[in-house]
């Protein structure tokens, strides 16, 4: 019976993939710019459950499946051949094609020296084998979890389809206990499809083009970063007891008398009766000392009170930033003669307040001014693959430069980086993967809502996350945008978990039909770069007027989410000329002048340079080896401007939160300044 169901599911998947509208090739819905749909009929996503980050405990084991997998690239002209021929039924080596070694996690694009591999459009196949011990069989569940695969993944275990997930940059998992062979070898097969169309988030188009070698498919997209693909984040196996904690939601608050409060909800998956189940909760401080505890007959919710709480503060806003407690949940069961421990899960938690109104944005009742970056997950060879040394280096650079925030432009970043942000006190504007969306349509809305739902579900327990960004540079000036964004914003607000809504907008205050639905207005503007290139004398007035325009029309706090200039490291020019290091210095300096004026008006709440580091884009005549607007090079070394930005960010931190300055900030001038930022 079960086999029949699985068979039908596979047929359905093949059918869906086969008839998925690949633009320019098969039927495309007639999307026209001016059509306004009735979005009220679009079903909201089913809330995700599960996906707790895999953590070991007394009751849970975690095993990594990272490493070198076997890999096969399908022929671009026949991406579904592997499905038709059921390559998942046997080892990929039986296909007769050449398999190559492929690191997981990682993007596959830059691993080989093959242009076809770099620019591949369509499906690729990954495979590996693994063993699980017999001891995992009894009274346990075995879960298989992917940190992310871009864009669509189908996963088979020993030939059974166990997962199907779309939208890159987000985790997914399944209980595989029924399919796993305990004490024997297991074969795991993944098909990954990188094609983007008008309904995917982000959107793209696949076209047929005629080349010297015949007709081939190419992927086009309007967003400005390379569409890296593959198994981008770690793959884990983990075990739980049959009765176990499936999901946790945390909300924190601090009252005026310094009492911290943690409200938690648990989703506990139980087997048979829930009689005798109880929950013990312990809160440990960063030294591992217990500071609060509770025994609870209700196993699905409760509140912990924490006297004299140590609040979670952003970096440089308080000497003790990024303070994390650990909340420990124990599910036990009372039998007549004993108490059995069924599950333990530990979650790091920062306790803080977050609030905002029409002008201010407060953390622990103190106003926040954000100084940071738009970033990318991008590096040489690895592409968008999870890379812990890179994450650690980036956080060291953020701290060196005195930043306190970044936006996860233009998609959810790895869970490991979110954990770093909590620990280091770096504030996150958490963005979903809706970049440059256009041609609004109901299926896009459904996928966009799902992208937001999965993002919020994944990241809601992070103290570092202070806002949800629902889109980057959407075509919010177009007819149809109001209905579309009204629907997206309503939905996001209904699940927003105490965070404000924002977006990075490049329309203008008069035309934008999205900003009315936001709590914080973020805008992107490239004065003296895309607008008036070379004219650094045309920044100040225009920028000031634009920022005022956003606030006047919407009466909301305003943040500049993007500004900057492409800069070739090592290219110098005096006087400054575009693309030179000097030009980036002058351009940023002019922006600082405006930011300082705006800051005095209170509602201007932050400045984010584009970009933290140089990054790879698709090939284009406006890009020299990628986007070069980085303050750091792609290999994370500073350009000249990094020193200027460092001076600014630290000066701001000193002025606003009176933090001590680093000794090497201005080595020569330091004695005369005596560390008093007002003299800088
Ligand atoms: C933007 C986009 C960003 C680009 C940047 C640029 O407005 O949001 O993705 O990379 O401009 O440098 O063109």
Boltz pocket constraint, residues with backbone or C-beta under 6 A from the ligand:
constraints:
  - pocket:
      binder: B
      contacts: [[A, 223], [A, 224], [A, 225], [A, 410], [A, 472], [A, 473], [A, 506], [A, 524], [A, 562], [A, 610], [A, 627], [A, 629]]
      max_distance: 6.0
